[in-house]
């Protein structure tokens, strides 16, 4: 399981997921960054979900 963490321009980290595979998380992150812009792309990370 993986989660996507995106830090917005105000410095707040938002966690999305969990996704079953890293590929699903990457696709969601790529799609989200199209809408959120380049700042989100730079400040987004995929993490393994610890649970």
C-alpha positions in Angstrom: 0.0 0.0 0.0 1.2 3.5 -0.8 0.1 7.0 0.0 0.7 10.3 -1.8 1.8 13.3 0.2 1.4 16.7 -1.5 2.5 19.9 0.2 0.5 22.9 -0.8 1.7 26.5 -1.2 0.9 27.2 2.4 3.2 24.4 3.6 0.3 22.1 4.6 0.9 18.4 3.8 -2.1 16.5 2.5 -2.1 12.7 2.4 -4.1 10.8 -0.3 -4.6 7.1 -0.6 -4.0 4.4 0.2 -3.3 2.9 -3.2 -2.6 -0.8 -3.7 0.4 -0.4 -5.9 3.1 2.3 -6.4 2.0 2.5 -10.1 -1.6 3.5 -9.0 -0.2 6.1 -6.6 2.1 7.5 -9.4 -0.8 7.8 -11.8 -3.0 9.6 -9.2 -0.1 11.9 -8.4 0.6 12.7 -12.0 -3.1 13.4 -12.7 -3.4 15.6 -9.5 -0.3 17.5 -10.5 -1.8 18.4 -13.9 -4.6 20.1 -12.0 -2.5 21.5 -9.1 0.4 22.8 -11.1 4.2 22.6 -11.1 4.5 23.5 -7.4 2.6 20.4 -6.4 4.7 18.3 -8.7 7.9 19.5 -7.0 6.4 19.0 -3.5 4.7 15.6 -3.9 6.1 12.3 -2.7 4.9 8.7 -2.7 5.4 6.9 0.6 4.9 3.3 1.5 1.8 3.2 3.8 3.0 2.0 7.2 -0.4 0.4 8.1 
